[in-house]
Each structure stands twice: as structure tokens, then as C-alpha cells.
Amino acid sequence: MSSFQDARTLPRDTVLSPDLAIVGGGPAGISLALALAESGQNILLLESGGRTFEADVQKLYEGSQTGVPYIALDGGRLRYLGGSTNHWGGWTRPLDKIDFENRKGMPYFGWPFRRDAIEPYFARAQSLIEAGPWIYDEADNVISGNGPLLRLGPGGIYTSWFQFSRTRDNNLPTHFGDRYQADLIKAARITPLLNANVTAIRLSPDAGRVTQLDVATLSGNRLTVKPRYTVLAAGAIENARLMLASNDVTTAGVGNGNDLVGRFFADHPIPRNVATLVLFDEGISPLYFNNVALPDGAVMRAVLSPRQEFMRAHGVAGSLTTVENEAKLDAFATAAVVTTAQALGVDASHAKAYSLGCGMEMAPDPDRRLTLRTERDALGMPRLNLHMTISDDDFTLFRQTLTELGRQLLAAKSGMLHISYNRRDEWLEAMDWGNHHLGTTRMHGDPKQGVVDANSKVHGIGNLYVAGSSVFPTYGSSNPTLNLVALTLRLADHLKKVMA
């Protein structure tokens, strides 16, 4: 049985030599360590923070921004054991098959494998995040007792489903640091090391292998780790920063021979009040805007999604449209509803209106990127600047999806839709973000187009891998946690083979 260790208490200049060093104790790092617990390998799990939040540790995330306004870099992640699961909302949904496809007329879209490559790992990932039985888009068959689904005419939009993480005591959601501390301690070959900040990846003179990791604490202690294999699982921002800053052997940084590390950063835009949905009858099922618990333990919420056939035919990116709050109509809108209902020959005397929100998929953009600054943090690491972009096409494609939803409502004579925004400045004024850090070490079979290969190994470096959503080459509209855990479990199987 192992136990948690604190890097601040180890003798200065301690040298550790694990078989595998995992940098980052969030959902990817913890999932990977547990998946390899019985592999016979000695695993060192390096976590920058402790078991609870500390302000001075959180400040290590601070950086600057240019371009489109975005969340402060120290505001989107929590830097202690459990990582982003310490403040996630528990929203869970698998990526769709189309999210892995190379799509005509859509540059940079696609993965180096199909979804079926990670499907065998979904069940285990679902268990780790404690999202209940696997239901998702089969929910239409089991949820009828909770209210009617929105009536839509034939077309490109359908009702799809989120599930939610829930812990054993029915709290939402599962915090990996709390939930899996005991499992990490029980695993004899896993050593979790807290307050251990990796400040440099040291390569061999030919840049073909990682020879050591430099580790520092905020208290001033210094350690060295000499692993056989290393996996970076510190998130899309910190993975990129560490690779870019480790530039003593290759001046562009580790894995950055083609200037791709830090590029293609992405998040899911979540503009508010994107449209007003009006239903001519009594209203809509609470399934659309509440988390509804089923007897089998699943917690579900309905959303409106474009069908994959519609996306292929119209070049539309992914989106998940949510029903939010009941809305009040002004006199002009009320007149429009009455006129439309009369034209359709339906009764709108009990019409109700609702605001719609959404999560959108961004198109990959190499100019949306992280770069190093001259300013340094308390550990001497260069801080980052994020240049954030969002294309007008991202808004245009989502408007096309909303337009299709409105057409199907009219075809079903069930309601109508008013889209709120036409201009870019209107969209940006309503913008919020999902805090889903994606890209920056994107996956591609060609080293000129990606940082890691299909097995998550950094191109050209024999013993360095990257886990988590930083490897996503395209993003879909689903929240990333389930998918990044499944992808990490796939990586675990690969490492079992190469490390044996």
C-alpha cells in the first residue's frame, strides 16, 4: 500500500526513478494511474497542488490575453488534486461518430481514427465518472413517463440527451480527487506526490527521449524525476506551457518542431439567450430544462441537436441547444405568435415562451493559440498569452441549425422560433464559455499537422505521451470529460504493451 507524499517534505535534490511519471492529478491523470495500477509498473503521479484549494498555487495559472475576450487563465481550472472535476457541472455525453470524420470543405476537422476506436472504453469511463447506466440517445425509449418530448416535423434537428455525473451519496458531480484518494492509496505501485510542479522536460541530446523531469515546490524545494516513460496530463494550457518552456535542447520547445504546440486552442462557446422558443400548447416537458433522475440511477436532461445527416449535407458544426427559462413576450412578439398560429390553424391562447442557450463547436483555428511571455511565475516558469479567436462562420452555422429547428416547429404546428442575434457584436455581447480547454497538442498521424500520433505519443519522442482533451484535433459539441477519460483508458492499454 502506498500513501500520498508531499514534495515539500522530501530531501532536497531527491532523485525518483519510476517506470511512469504522470504529470497532473486531474481526471486524465487519475484515470490513467488507476488503469495501470495492476500493470506491474511503478507509477509516480505528480500533482501541482495539494488536496484542497490554495491561492498561491492557483496563481501559477495567471496569464494574459489578446483577441476575443475570454475567461481569465487562472479562472477556468482549479489547481489541486482532482483538477477540473473540482468545479465541473457533471454534464456528460459521448462524442458523435461525425465528430471523428474528415469533413469536406471544413479544414482541420477529423481524428486519425473513428469513434469505434474508443467505444470499448466508454463503459469504464462512464463508471469512473459515475454517470449511471449508459442511456444517452436511447432515452426516448425509457423516459416517456416524465412528460412528452417536443414535437418536431421531419428534418435535421432531434431531441438528444445529456447524462450527469453523480457520486454515491447522490451529490452532483463526482470530484475525482475526493472520490479516488482511497483507491490511489490502496494501489501499491502508485505514489501520488502533491505540491510537485514539473518545471522542465529534459530531453536526450538527440531529442529522441525524455531523460528527466525537473520538479519544484513553491517552498523552494527541488527534485529530479528520471522516468522510463512520461505522460503529460496537466490540461490543454499547462501541457502546452511545459512543452514550449522546455527549450534547452530544441529551441522551439518539446514536440514543437512544426510550430504546432499551443495552437488550435478551443473551448465551447455558450452564448446566452440565443433564441426564444414559443410553444402553442401548454408548454414543454421539464426534461428539457431540469435534471431528471430515473429509477435506474441515471440523471438526464434533453437538448436539441443537429442530426449527423444534416451536418454532413449542410456543412454544419456541432451544437447542443438547451431550453433555459420561461420568457415573457412583448406586444410585438405576442402579435407575431397570434398571426403565425392563425396561419397554421392552431390555438395559441395558452402559448408559453422559453429562452434557449447552447453549446457550440468551434472550427479549429491555428491562430487561436498560446505563446510564452517574458514574465515569469513564482517558480520561474514563463507565463502564457492566449490569443483567442472565434469565426463569424461559427455563428453563421449555428444560426443555420436554429433556422432548421424553427422550420420543424412550424411543420409540426407545435411552435415557432425567434433567433436573437444577427451581428457578430451581438453574439459576442451574449458570450459565455464552457471552460472546456481543448486542442494545443492536437492528434494527427502526420507530424506536420499534429503534435501527437494516434496513440497519443509525441511525434519524434519515444517515451513521451499526452493525455486529456489537449489532444482533441476537433471538438464536437459534447462536454469533454467522458471522452477524455475513455481516450485515456485507451492510452493505458497502449502503455501496458509498450512498457512491458
C-alpha positions as CSV (number, residue, x, y, z in Angstrom):
1,M,0.0,0.0,0.0
2,S,1.3,3.4,-1.0
3,S,0.4,6.8,0.5
4,F,0.3,10.4,-0.5
5,Q,3.7,12.2,-0.3
6,D,4.4,15.9,-0.2
7,A,7.2,17.1,-2.4
8,R,7.9,19.9,0.1
9,T,9.0,17.4,2.7
10,L,11.4,15.2,0.6
11,P,15.1,15.8,1.0
12,R,16.4,18.5,-1.5
13,D,17.7,17.1,-4.7
14,T,15.9,13.7,-4.2
15,V,16.0,11.7,-7.4
16,L,13.0,9.5,-8.2
17,S,13.1,6.8,-10.9
18,P,9.6,5.5,-11.6
19,D,8.6,3.4,-14.6
20,L,6.0,6.0,-15.5
21,A,5.6,9.6,-14.4
22,I,2.2,11.1,-14.9
23,V,2.2,14.9,-14.8
24,G,-1.2,16.1,-13.5
25,G,-3.7,14.7,-11.0
26,G,-6.9,15.6,-12.8
27,P,-9.4,13.2,-14.4
28,A,-6.9,12.1,-17.1
29,G,-4.0,11.6,-14.7
30,I,-6.0,9.8,-12.0
31,S,-7.8,7.6,-14.6
32,L,-4.5,6.6,-16.2
33,A,-2.9,5.8,-12.9
34,L,-5.7,3.6,-11.7
35,A,-6.0,1.9,-15.1
36,L,-2.3,0.9,-14.8
37,A,-2.3,0.0,-11.1
38,E,-2.1,-3.7,-11.8
39,S,0.3,-3.4,-14.7
40,G,3.4,-4.2,-12.6
41,Q,4.9,-0.7,-13.3
42,N,5.9,1.8,-10.6
43,I,3.9,4.9,-11.2
44,L,4.5,8.4,-9.9
45,L,1.6,10.8,-10.1
46,L,2.8,14.4,-9.9
47,E,0.2,16.9,-8.8
48,S,1.0,20.7,-8.7
49,G,-1.4,21.4,-5.8
50,G,-2.5,19.6,-2.6
51,R,-5.8,18.1,-1.7
52,T,-7.6,21.5,-1.3
53,F,-7.5,24.9,-2.9
54,E,-4.6,27.2,-2.2
55,A,-4.5,30.7,-3.6
56,D,-0.7,30.8,-4.2
57,V,-0.9,27.6,-6.2
58,Q,-3.8,28.9,-8.3
59,K,-1.8,32.0,-9.2
60,L,0.6,29.8,-11.2
61,Y,-2.2,29.7,-13.9
62,E,-2.2,33.5,-14.4
63,G,-1.5,34.8,-17.9
64,S,-2.6,37.5,-20.4
65,Q,-5.0,37.5,-23.3
66,T,-5.5,39.2,-26.7
67,G,-8.2,38.9,-29.3
68,V,-11.8,37.9,-28.4
69,P,-12.5,38.4,-24.6
70,Y,-12.2,35.1,-22.8
71,I,-12.2,33.8,-19.2
72,A,-9.0,34.7,-17.2
73,L,-6.5,31.9,-17.5
74,D,-6.5,31.3,-13.7
75,G,-10.3,31.2,-13.6
76,G,-11.0,28.2,-15.8
77,R,-9.3,25.5,-13.8
78,L,-8.6,24.6,-10.2
79,R,-5.0,23.6,-9.5
80,Y,-5.3,20.8,-6.9
81,L,-5.9,17.1,-6.7
82,G,-8.9,16.3,-9.0
83,G,-8.2,19.2,-11.3
84,S,-11.2,20.4,-13.3
85,T,-13.6,17.9,-11.7
86,N,-13.4,20.1,-8.6
87,H,-15.7,22.5,-10.3
88,W,-17.3,20.8,-13.2
89,G,-21.1,20.6,-13.7
90,G,-21.2,16.9,-14.4
91,W,-22.6,17.2,-17.9
92,T,-21.8,14.0,-19.8
93,R,-22.2,12.9,-23.3
94,P,-20.2,10.9,-25.8
95,L,-18.8,12.5,-29.0
96,D,-20.8,11.5,-32.1
97,K,-19.4,9.5,-35.0
98,I,-19.3,12.5,-37.2
99,D,-17.0,14.3,-34.7
100,F,-14.2,12.0,-35.8
101,E,-14.8,12.4,-39.5
102,N,-12.7,14.4,-42.0
103,R,-15.3,16.7,-43.5
104,K,-15.3,18.1,-46.9
105,G,-14.9,21.9,-47.0
106,M,-14.1,22.0,-43.3
107,P,-10.3,22.4,-42.8
108,Y,-8.6,20.6,-39.9
109,F,-11.7,18.6,-39.0
110,G,-11.3,14.9,-38.1
111,W,-9.4,12.4,-36.0
112,P,-6.8,9.8,-37.1
113,F,-9.3,7.1,-36.2
114,R,-13.1,6.5,-36.0
115,R,-15.2,6.6,-32.9
116,D,-15.2,2.8,-32.7
117,A,-11.6,3.1,-31.5
118,I,-12.7,4.5,-28.2
119,E,-16.1,2.9,-27.9
120,P,-14.8,-0.1,-26.0
121,Y,-13.6,2.3,-23.2
122,F,-16.9,4.2,-22.8
123,A,-18.4,1.8,-20.3
124,R,-15.4,2.0,-17.9
125,A,-15.2,5.8,-18.4
126,Q,-18.9,6.0,-17.6
127,S,-18.3,4.1,-14.4
128,L,-15.4,6.3,-13.4
129,I,-17.4,9.5,-13.7
130,E,-20.3,7.8,-12.1
131,A,-22.9,8.8,-14.6
132,G,-25.2,5.8,-14.1
133,P,-26.2,3.3,-16.8
134,W,-25.4,4.0,-20.4
135,I,-28.6,5.6,-21.9
136,Y,-28.0,8.8,-23.8
137,D,-29.9,8.9,-27.1
138,E,-31.8,5.7,-26.2
139,A,-33.6,7.8,-23.6
140,D,-36.6,8.3,-25.8
141,N,-37.5,4.6,-25.1
142,V,-37.3,4.9,-21.3
143,I,-38.3,8.4,-20.3
144,S,-41.8,8.7,-21.6
145,G,-43.3,8.7,-18.1
146,N,-41.6,12.1,-17.4
147,G,-43.5,14.1,-20.0
148,P,-43.9,14.5,-23.7
149,L,-41.0,15.4,-26.0
150,L,-41.0,18.4,-28.1
151,R,-43.0,17.8,-31.3
152,L,-40.9,18.5,-34.4
153,G,-41.6,17.9,-38.1
154,P,-39.2,15.8,-40.1
155,G,-35.8,17.4,-40.5
156,G,-32.3,17.9,-39.3
157,I,-32.9,18.5,-35.5
158,Y,-33.8,15.9,-32.9
159,T,-34.0,15.6,-29.2
160,S,-30.8,14.2,-27.8
161,W,-29.7,13.6,-24.2
162,F,-27.1,14.5,-21.6
163,Q,-26.5,12.4,-18.5
164,F,-24.9,13.7,-15.4
165,S,-22.2,12.5,-13.1
166,R,-23.4,11.7,-9.6
167,T,-21.5,10.5,-6.6
168,R,-22.5,7.6,-4.3
169,D,-24.3,10.0,-1.9
170,N,-26.3,11.5,-4.8
171,N,-24.4,14.7,-4.9
172,L,-23.6,16.1,-8.4
173,P,-20.9,15.6,-9.7
174,T,-18.0,13.3,-8.9
175,H,-14.9,15.1,-7.8
176,F,-12.0,12.8,-8.8
177,G,-9.6,13.9,-6.1
178,D,-12.1,13.1,-3.3
179,R,-13.6,10.1,-4.9
180,Y,-10.4,8.2,-5.8
181,Q,-8.0,9.2,-3.0
182,A,-8.5,5.8,-1.3
183,D,-8.1,3.9,-4.5
184,L,-4.8,5.7,-5.2
185,I,-3.6,4.9,-1.6
186,K,-4.6,1.2,-1.9
187,A,-2.6,0.8,-5.1
188,A,0.8,-0.5,-4.0
189,R,2.7,0.7,-7.1
190,I,1.1,4.2,-7.4
191,T,2.8,7.0,-5.5
192,P,0.9,10.3,-5.6
193,L,3.2,13.3,-5.0
194,L,1.5,16.5,-4.1
195,N,2.8,20.1,-4.4
196,A,5.1,18.8,-7.1
197,N,5.4,21.2,-10.1
198,V,7.2,20.0,-13.2
199,T,9.1,22.9,-14.5
200,A,11.1,21.3,-17.3
201,I,11.1,18.3,-19.6
202,R,14.7,17.4,-20.2
203,L,15.5,15.6,-23.5
204,S,18.4,13.4,-24.6
205,P,20.9,15.3,-26.8
206,D,19.3,13.8,-30.0
207,A,15.8,15.0,-28.6
208,G,14.5,11.5,-29.1
209,R,13.7,10.7,-25.5
210,V,12.8,12.3,-22.1
211,T,15.7,11.7,-19.7
212,Q,14.3,13.6,-16.7
213,L,11.7,16.0,-15.3
214,D,12.7,19.0,-13.1
215,V,10.3,19.4,-10.2
216,A,10.0,22.4,-7.9
217,T,7.8,23.4,-5.0
218,L,6.6,26.9,-4.0
219,S,8.6,26.4,-0.8
220,G,11.8,26.2,-2.7
221,N,12.5,22.5,-2.8
222,R,13.9,20.9,-5.9
223,L,13.6,17.3,-7.1
224,T,14.5,15.3,-10.1
225,V,12.4,12.5,-11.7
226,K,14.0,10.1,-14.2
227,P,11.1,8.0,-15.6
228,R,11.2,5.4,-18.3
229,Y,8.0,6.9,-19.7
230,T,6.2,10.2,-19.2
231,V,2.6,11.2,-19.7
232,L,1.6,14.9,-19.6
233,A,-2.0,15.1,-18.2
234,A,-2.0,18.7,-16.9
235,G,-4.6,20.1,-19.2
236,A,-4.6,21.9,-22.5
237,I,-3.0,25.1,-21.2
238,E,-0.3,23.6,-18.9
239,N,0.6,20.8,-21.2
240,A,1.4,23.4,-23.9
241,R,3.2,25.7,-21.5
242,L,5.5,23.0,-20.2
243,M,6.4,21.8,-23.7
244,L,7.1,25.3,-25.0
245,A,9.1,26.3,-22.0
246,S,11.3,23.1,-22.2
247,N,13.5,24.6,-24.9
248,D,17.1,23.8,-23.9
249,V,17.6,21.0,-26.4
250,T,15.2,22.1,-29.1
251,T,14.8,25.9,-29.1
252,A,11.2,25.8,-30.2
253,G,10.2,23.5,-27.3
254,V,9.5,19.9,-26.8
255,G,7.4,18.4,-29.7
256,N,7.3,21.7,-31.4
257,G,9.4,21.2,-34.5
258,N,6.5,22.1,-36.7
259,D,5.2,25.1,-34.6
260,L,2.0,23.3,-33.5
261,V,2.3,23.2,-29.7
262,G,-0.1,25.7,-28.2
263,R,-2.0,26.2,-31.5
264,F,-5.7,25.2,-32.0
265,F,-6.7,26.1,-28.5
266,A,-10.5,25.8,-28.3
267,D,-13.5,25.9,-25.9
268,H,-17.2,25.5,-26.4
269,P,-18.8,28.9,-26.8
270,I,-22.0,29.2,-24.8
271,P,-23.9,32.3,-25.8
272,R,-26.9,33.1,-23.7
273,N,-30.5,33.7,-24.9
274,V,-29.7,32.7,-28.5
275,A,-33.4,32.4,-29.4
276,T,-36.9,32.4,-28.0
277,L,-38.9,29.2,-28.3
278,V,-42.7,29.7,-28.4
279,L,-44.9,26.6,-28.0
280,F,-48.5,26.9,-28.9
281,D,-49.8,24.4,-26.3
282,E,-49.4,24.3,-22.6
283,G,-45.7,24.1,-22.5
284,I,-42.7,21.8,-22.5
285,S,-41.7,18.8,-20.5
286,P,-39.4,19.6,-17.5
287,L,-36.9,17.1,-19.1
288,Y,-35.7,19.9,-21.3
289,F,-34.6,22.3,-18.5
290,N,-34.3,20.2,-15.4
291,N,-32.0,17.3,-14.4
292,V,-34.5,14.4,-14.1
293,A,-33.5,11.3,-12.0
294,L,-34.7,8.0,-13.4
295,P,-35.3,4.9,-11.2
296,D,-32.2,3.2,-12.6
297,G,-29.9,5.9,-11.3
298,A,-29.4,7.9,-14.4
299,V,-29.8,11.7,-14.3
300,M,-30.9,13.0,-17.7
301,R,-31.6,16.3,-19.5
302,A,-32.9,16.7,-23.0
303,V,-31.3,19.0,-25.5
304,L,-31.8,19.8,-29.2
305,S,-29.1,18.6,-31.6
306,P,-28.5,18.5,-35.4
307,R,-28.6,15.1,-36.9
308,Q,-25.4,13.8,-38.4
309,E,-27.0,13.6,-41.9
310,F,-28.0,17.3,-41.7
311,M,-24.5,18.2,-40.6
312,R,-22.9,16.4,-43.5
313,A,-25.3,17.8,-46.1
314,H,-25.1,21.4,-44.9
315,G,-21.6,21.6,-43.6
316,V,-22.9,22.4,-40.1
317,A,-20.7,22.1,-37.0
318,G,-21.9,20.5,-33.8
319,S,-24.2,22.2,-31.2
320,L,-26.4,21.3,-28.3
321,T,-29.3,23.7,-27.7
322,T,-30.7,23.9,-24.3
323,V,-34.1,25.1,-23.0
324,E,-33.4,27.5,-20.1
325,N,-36.0,29.8,-18.5
326,E,-39.6,30.7,-19.2
327,A,-39.7,34.1,-21.0
328,K,-42.2,36.9,-21.4
329,L,-43.2,38.1,-24.8
330,D,-43.7,41.8,-25.5
331,A,-46.7,43.1,-27.5
332,F,-44.9,42.8,-30.9
333,A,-43.9,39.2,-30.2
334,T,-47.3,38.3,-28.9
335,A,-48.9,39.6,-32.1
336,A,-46.4,37.6,-34.2
337,V,-47.4,34.4,-32.3
338,V,-51.1,35.1,-32.8
339,T,-50.6,35.8,-36.5
340,T,-48.5,32.7,-37.0
341,A,-50.9,30.4,-35.1
342,Q,-53.8,31.7,-37.1
343,A,-52.0,31.0,-40.3
344,L,-51.3,27.4,-39.1
345,G,-54.8,27.0,-37.9
346,V,-53.8,26.2,-34.3
347,D,-54.9,27.6,-30.9
348,A,-52.2,29.7,-29.3
349,S,-54.2,31.0,-26.4
350,H,-52.1,29.0,-23.9
351,A,-48.7,29.7,-25.6
352,K,-45.6,29.7,-23.5
353,A,-42.2,31.1,-24.4
354,Y,-38.7,29.9,-23.3
355,S,-35.2,31.2,-23.7
356,L,-32.7,29.0,-25.5
357,G,-29.0,28.6,-24.7
358,C,-26.4,26.4,-26.4
359,G,-23.0,24.9,-26.5
360,M,-21.4,25.3,-29.9
361,E,-18.5,23.6,-31.7
362,M,-15.7,26.0,-32.8
363,A,-13.9,25.4,-36.1
364,P,-10.2,24.6,-35.5
365,D,-8.0,27.7,-35.9
366,P,-4.2,27.6,-35.8
367,D,-4.2,31.3,-34.9
368,R,-6.1,30.6,-31.7
369,R,-3.0,29.9,-29.7
370,L,-0.9,30.0,-26.5
371,T,2.5,31.6,-26.6
372,L,5.2,32.2,-23.9
373,R,5.7,35.6,-22.4
374,T,8.9,37.1,-20.8
375,E,7.1,37.5,-17.4
376,R,7.6,34.5,-15.1
377,D,5.7,33.0,-12.3
378,A,6.8,32.2,-8.7
379,L,8.5,29.0,-10.0
380,G,10.4,30.8,-12.7
381,M,8.2,29.4,-15.5
382,P,7.3,31.8,-18.3
383,R,3.7,32.9,-18.2
384,L,1.4,32.5,-21.2
385,N,-0.6,34.7,-23.5
386,L,-3.8,33.3,-25.1
387,H,-4.8,34.8,-28.4
388,M,-8.5,33.9,-28.6
389,T,-10.5,33.9,-31.9
390,I,-13.9,32.9,-33.0
391,S,-15.0,32.9,-36.6
392,D,-18.1,34.6,-38.0
393,D,-18.8,31.2,-39.6
394,D,-19.2,29.6,-36.2
395,F,-22.2,31.9,-35.6
396,T,-23.5,31.5,-39.1
397,L,-23.5,27.7,-39.0
398,F,-25.3,27.7,-35.6
399,R,-27.9,30.1,-37.0
400,Q,-28.5,27.6,-39.8
401,T,-29.2,25.0,-37.1
402,L,-31.6,27.2,-35.3
403,T,-33.3,28.1,-38.6
404,E,-33.9,24.4,-39.2
405,L,-35.3,24.0,-35.7
406,G,-37.7,26.8,-36.4
407,R,-38.8,25.2,-39.7
408,Q,-39.5,21.9,-38.0
409,L,-41.6,23.6,-35.3
410,L,-43.8,25.2,-37.9
411,A,-44.0,22.0,-39.8
412,A,-45.3,20.2,-36.7
413,K,-47.6,23.2,-35.9
414,S,-46.3,23.0,-32.4
415,G,-44.5,26.3,-32.1
416,M,-42.1,28.9,-33.6
417,L,-38.7,30.3,-33.0
418,H,-37.2,33.8,-32.9
419,I,-33.4,34.0,-33.3
420,S,-31.9,36.7,-31.1
421,Y,-28.7,37.7,-32.8
422,N,-27.6,38.6,-36.4
423,R,-24.4,40.6,-35.9
424,R,-21.1,39.5,-34.6
425,D,-21.1,42.1,-31.8
426,E,-24.5,40.8,-30.6
427,W,-23.2,37.2,-30.4
428,L,-20.1,38.4,-28.5
429,E,-22.0,40.5,-26.1
430,A,-24.0,37.4,-25.1
431,M,-21.0,35.1,-25.0
432,D,-20.1,32.8,-22.2
433,W,-17.7,29.8,-22.3
434,G,-17.8,26.2,-21.2
435,N,-14.4,26.2,-19.6
436,H,-13.6,23.1,-21.8
437,H,-9.9,23.6,-22.7
438,L,-9.2,21.7,-25.9
439,G,-6.5,21.4,-28.6
440,T,-2.9,22.7,-28.2
441,T,-1.3,19.3,-28.6
442,R,-3.6,18.0,-31.3
443,M,-3.6,14.5,-32.5
444,H,-2.8,13.7,-36.1
445,G,-0.9,10.9,-38.0
446,D,1.2,13.5,-39.8
447,P,3.7,15.3,-37.6
448,K,3.3,18.4,-39.8
449,Q,-0.4,18.6,-38.7
450,G,-0.3,17.3,-35.2
451,V,1.7,17.2,-32.0
452,V,0.9,13.6,-31.0
453,D,0.1,10.5,-33.1
454,A,-3.0,8.2,-32.9
455,N,-1.6,6.6,-29.7
456,S,-1.1,10.0,-28.1
457,K,2.7,9.7,-28.3
458,V,4.5,13.0,-29.1
459,H,5.9,12.7,-32.6
460,G,9.6,12.0,-32.6
461,I,10.0,11.4,-28.9
462,G,9.9,7.7,-28.0
463,N,8.8,7.8,-24.4
464,L,6.6,11.0,-24.1
465,Y,2.8,10.9,-24.3
466,V,-0.1,13.3,-23.7
467,A,-3.4,12.5,-22.1
468,G,-6.6,14.6,-21.9
469,S,-8.5,16.9,-24.1
470,S,-5.4,18.8,-25.2
471,V,-5.0,16.1,-27.9
472,F,-8.5,16.6,-29.4
473,P,-8.0,17.7,-33.0
474,T,-11.6,18.6,-33.4
475,Y,-14.0,19.1,-30.6
476,G,-17.7,18.2,-31.2
477,S,-20.2,19.9,-29.0
478,S,-20.3,17.3,-26.2
479,N,-18.6,18.1,-22.9
480,P,-15.2,16.5,-22.9
481,T,-14.8,14.7,-19.6
482,L,-16.3,11.3,-20.6
483,N,-14.5,11.3,-23.9
484,L,-11.1,12.3,-22.5
485,V,-11.4,9.6,-19.8
486,A,-12.2,7.0,-22.5
487,L,-9.3,8.2,-24.6
488,T,-7.0,7.9,-21.6
489,L,-8.1,4.4,-20.9
490,R,-7.2,3.6,-24.5
491,L,-3.8,5.1,-23.9
492,A,-3.4,2.9,-20.8
493,D,-3.9,-0.2,-22.8
494,H,-1.2,1.0,-25.3
495,L,1.2,1.8,-22.5
496,K,0.7,-1.7,-21.0
497,K,2.1,-3.1,-24.2
498,V,5.0,-0.7,-24.8
499,M,6.2,-0.7,-21.2
500,A,6.0,-4.5,-20.7
